[in-house]
Each structure stands twice: as structure tokens, then as C-alpha cells.
Amino acid sequence: MSNDERYSRQILFREIGEQGHLLIRQSTVAVIGCGALGAFQAGTLARAGIGKLILIDRDYVEWSNLQRQWLYDEADAREGLPKAVAAARHIARINSEVSVDSQVADLAPDNVVDLLEGVDLVLDGTDNFETRYLINDWCVDSSVPWVYGGAVGSYGISMPIVPMRTACFECVYPEPPQGAQPTCETAGVLNSVTAIVAAWQTAAAIKFLSGHGTELAARITVFDAWAGTTRQVAMPPRDPECPACAQRSCRHLNGEGRPPISLCGRNAVQIHDRKRPLNLAALAGTLARLGKVHANEFALRFETGEYQLTIFPDGRAIIKGTTDPGLARSLYSRYIGN
């Protein structure tokens, strides 16, 4: 089968054509967070023939993901595969021409420069504002566009950000939302709204990558899939006092005030500040005497009482069963060490 046949319907779309398709084939996109939004984004870009995908995710596939995270299947959940690994395997079956760099990692100030080097655009599939502020700082500093997205319940939002042309994320959200916020676990989520948001984000990405970036509208688009409504509002003007795009302070890029992150709606805490290489096989042998252990080459899952620890080779861990960082640190020290 020729590439002309594979991508013929995309090439026939006048606004893309042969030249736009060639630009897409030469592009590199980072998908940060391979959950409901990111899995859909990655699959869509793979089918569009993107040149290279960098998939970054800190988490693993669970049964509750399968309702809306389109790339994964029951085998991925049974194995507890890291999402970045499972996504790369499925993309290889979708389009073997796409180069995929899968990173089982938490995007953080100490790795963001290395992980995002050379990307042409970033797609947001994350679940927390700390990481979005970090993405925004890096993209502003590197002059790389990115597309923000979020979904919960039947509600979704998407917003393209082009440094120095549109307002940046911190212009629009000077501070993260205060107080308890609805999450997918507390409020549920329709798989249709995550698909809508991710498709909207990916459409903006393809428009930019195919040479039409200057035509991207600086608008915030809000969806309610249950009510069947869509609303668009103009993005505010750039804030001349914005710490990110005006003052270029890069405070999030510098890691100011970054605590262990309580994962969105997961009743879990991630410990990411004690990175050191771990021998998972040896650790599995030790922990097997203390509780239930399931391990593969990518991660080790240990269950003890009401807590579940998922431990990665770099020393990072997700402690499920608590939202207390102090208790999470205590469990980490007890079973993994300092």
C-alpha cells in the first residue's frame, strides 16, 4: 500500500494537500499525559501520519481507564502496563511508520528540557495545574505552541496557546482554582466529552503543523456534551505583568514550590522527589514476604492492607489509598527506603 493511498483522504482536504501533509510527516509532537485526552490525541496523530510522537506519562493502565481511554484494552489493564508503553505498542500496530519515544516519567523541572527537546508542538493530556504551568513556562521559553484541554462530567474545554501571539496559560489562569474541584472520580466523565476535547485539540495541532498556525483563532472553546452546547469566547489579551510570558521569570520551570503531587481524583499521592535507580526484581523478592506483589520490567505493584504502592525503576512511586503526603512518604520509607 502506498502512502498516497493511506493518507489520500487527508491530502484531498484542500487546506492540507500534499504540502501540508509533508509538513505533518516532518513534525514532532509531545503528548503529555496519555489518559483520556492523550491516548485519543496520540492515536489520531498516528493515523494522520505524524513524523514522531513523544509520549510522556507517569501512570499505569487500570480497569477504570478503559471506559474512555481509547488506545488501551483489557490486556493492558491486566498487566498493569505503564500508559506510555501500552500506547506505544498500540500505535506501532496503527501506523508502523510513526517514530514513537515513550517515556514512563513524571514531567518535572529537572527533565522537561531533555524530554521536550526538538518538539514542534505540545498537546496537554494532563490532570493537574502544576504540570500545565510547567508546560506553559517551557513552551513560552522555547517559543513552542501548545494546546490546553480538560474534561470532567459532561464538560470540556480547549485552548490553543501560541507564545508571544496569544495570551499564555498563566495570563488566563494567574492562579489555579481554589478549593475542592470536581474530578473524574468524584463527578464521573462521559467518554464522548473526552473524545470531543481531544479531537478539538488535535485539529488545532494539525492546523498548526500543516502550515496554518497563523490562522489559529485565539479562542477558548467550552463544550457540554450532555446539554449539547458549544460556546466560544475570545482569549483575554496578553497580561503585560504576566510572570511567564511578560516577565519570563520561569518560576515553574525552576521548580519553585513544587510539592509531591496528589493525583487528580485518584486517592493517591505521587512521590517524585526521591529519584534513584531501583532493582525491581530484588525489591519484589523482599516485598513478596510482606504483601501481594505484581511486577514486570516497567513497574512493581505492591499491596499491603488498604494501600497499594506502584514503584518505577527510577525510584518514583504512586501510593494509592491516601491523599496525605506525609503518610505517603512514611509508606515509601517503610517499604522502599530513604
N, C-alpha and C positions, 0 to 999 in steps of 0.2 A: 504494500500500500504506500503510495506516495504522500509526502507532506501536503501537496496541493489538495489531495482528496481528504486527508484527515482534517485540515483546517479550512476547507473550502467555504463553509458557511460563514466563518468569521471573516475570511478575506473578501467574500462577496458583500459584506456590510461596508457600504461606501466610505464611511468615516474612518474605517481602519484600513482596508485594502491591503495590497502587497507590502507597501512601505511600513504601514503601521504594524502589520504582523511581524515583519522583520525586526522592528524595534522591540516588540514584546519578546521575541525569541532571544534577543540580546540582553534582556533585563534580569536583574536580581532583586527579589523581594524577600524581606524578612517578615514572617508571620510570628508574632509574639503572643503566645498562648494558643494552644491547639485544642481548645474546648469547642463549645457550640459554634462560636463565630469563627475561630481559627481553622477548625477542621473543614468547614464549608469553604472558607477562603482558599485554603491550600488545594483542595480538590478542584475548585473552579479554575484557579490559575494553572494547575497542571493540565487540565483539559484544554485551556486556551493556548498551551504551548510555551509557557514562561520558560526562560532560559535556566534560571536557578532559583530554588527556594531554600531559604534558611529557616528552619523550624525550631523554635525555642519554647520549651515548656518544662516546668518543674514537676509535673504531676503524673499520675498513672491512671489507666482506664479502669473505671468502676462500672458496676451494673447500672447505676442510676444515670450514667452518661449516655447510654445507648438510646434513650428516648429522643435525643436531639443532636448528638454529636455524630455527624453523618458518615465520617470515614471509618468508624470503628464497628466491630462485630463482637459476638459473644466469646469467640476465642481470645480476643484481646483482653476482655474483662476477666476471663478465667485465668489467664496467665498473669494478670496484673501488669501488663506491659506499660512502660512509660509512653505517654501520648506521642511524644516526638518520634519515638522508634516505630510505634504502630502506624502513625501517619505516613512515615517514610516508606514503610513496607507496602501500604495500600497505594500510595502514589506511584511506586515502581510498577505496579500492575495496571494502573490507569494510563500512565504515559512514561515509558522507559527512556524517552529522550530527555526528560527533565532531570537536571542535576539537583540532588537534594542533600543538604547538610543538616542533619538532625542533631540538636543539642539538648540533652537532658540537663537542663540548668535553670536556675532562677536568674532572670536578668537583673543585674545589680551594678552599682557603680564600678566595681572592680573588674567586671568582664564585658561591660556594654561596648566599649570601644573595639575590643577584639571580635566580639560576636557579630557586630553590625558593620564591620569594615567592608566597604565596597558595595553596599546596597543602594539601589536606586529609589526605593520606597519602602515604608514600613506600614504593615497592617496591624491594628490593635485587636487582639482577641483576649485581652487580659480581664481580670476580675477585681482589680483594686486601683485606687487612685495613686498610690505610691509609685507603682510601676509606670503608670501613664505620665506622671510628672517627670520621671526619669527619661522615658521615651521622648517627651517633648524637649527636655534640655538637650539631649543628644542630637535630635533632629534639627533644632534651631542652631546649635553649634556647628553642625555638619552641613547645613543647608539641604536637608533631605526631607521631602514631603512625607506626611503620614496621615492615616485616616482613622479617626477615633470611632468606636462603636460600643454600644452596650444594650443589654436586653434583660428584662425581668417581667414576670407575669405575661401580659399581652403587649407590653410597652417596649419600644425600641428607639434608639437614637443613633444618628450617624453624622459625622462632621469631618470634612477634609481640611487639613492644615498644611499650608504651603509657606514655609518660613520666609519672612520679610514681605510677603504679599498679602497674606490673610492674618487675622488675629491668631495667636498661638493658643494652645490649650490653657496656659496659665492666665492669659488675658481673659478668657471666657470663664474659667473657674479659678479665681485667685486663691480660694481655699477649698479643700474637699468638703463634701456635705457633712454637716454636723449631726450627731445623734444617731440612733438606730435607723438603718436604711433597709428596705425590703431586699431580700436576696432570692436566688432561685430556690434555695432550700426552705425559706420561710414563706415565700409568696408563690412558689412554683413558676413555671415558664412554659409558654407554648412553643413547640418546636418550629411552628410556622413563623413566629416573630424573629427567632434567631436566624432563620434562613433569609428572611426579608432584609434584616440589618446587614448580614454578611454579604448578601448579593449586592446590596447598595454600596457597601464599602468596596467590593471587588470591582464593580462597574466604574467607580471613581478611579481605582488603581489602573484599570485597563485604559481608561480615557487618558490618564496622565502618561502612562508608559508608551502608548501608541502615538504620542506627539501632540496631544491636545490639552496639555496641562494648563495652558493659559485660559482655556475655556471652562475650567472647573469653577462652578459657582460657589461663592463664599457664603454658603447657607447651612444652617442646622436643620436637619430633617428628622421629624419625630413621627413615629408610627404607633398605632394601636390596632393590632391585628384582630382583636375581638370586636372592637367597635367599628372596624373597617374604615379608619380615618388616617389621613396623612396630612401633616402640617409642616410648612417650611417657614423659617424666619431668617432674616439676614444676620450673619455673624456681626458682632459689635466691631467697631474699628479697633485697630491695634492700640493697646494701652501704652502711652509714652513712658509710664513708670513701671511697666511690667518687668519683674526681676529676670525673666527668662529671655524674651526677645528684644527688650529695650536696654536693660542694664547688663545683660549677658553674664549674670552672676554665677550661673551653672551650679546653684546650691544643691540641687538634687543629683546632678552628675558628680558632685563632690561628696555625696553620701551624707549630707547634713541631716541628723535626726532620724536616720533610718533604723527602726527597731525590728525585732523578729516580727514577721507579718502574720496576723491572724487571718487565715484563709477565708475567703468570701463564703459565708453560709455553710461552712463545712464542719463546724465544731472542731476545728483543728488549728494548730499553730505550726508554722514552719521555722525551724532553726537553721539559719543560713550563714551565721557569722562564726562558725567553728569548723571551717573547711580544712580538712586534712584527709589524705588518702586512707581508705579503709580496705582491708581484706575481707570482702563479704563472705567468702567461704569459711574463713576462720571464725568470723563473728557468728555465722549461722550455727556452727558447731557448739559455740558457747551458749547461745541463746536458746537452742533447742532443748536444753535441760530445764529451762525456766518458763517456757510457754510454746505456743504454736508458731512455727516458722515456715514461711514460703519464700524461696529465693530463686532468682535467675541471674543472668550475667549483668542485668541492668539495675536491679534493686533487691532489697531484702525486706520482707514484711514480717513483723513480729507482733504477736497478740498476747497481751497479759492482762487478765481481768477486763476492765472496761476500756482499756487503752490499746491503740494499735499504732505501732511505730513503723513507718516506711523509711528505710535508710538507703542512701545512694552512695556510690563509690567515692565521691569527693567529700564525704562526711556530712553532707546536708541531710536533714531528716524532716519528715512531716509527722507530727504527733497528733493523732486523732483521738477525740474523746474529751478534749478540754479547749477552752479559749484563754486560759491563764498562761501567759508566757513564763512566769516563774515556775509553775508546775511542769510545763513542757521542758524547761531547762533542767529541772530536777530529774525527770524521767530520762532525758538524754544522758545526763551524767551517770545515772544509776546503771543504765544498760549499755551505753556506748563508751562512756569515759569523757574526760575533760579535754 
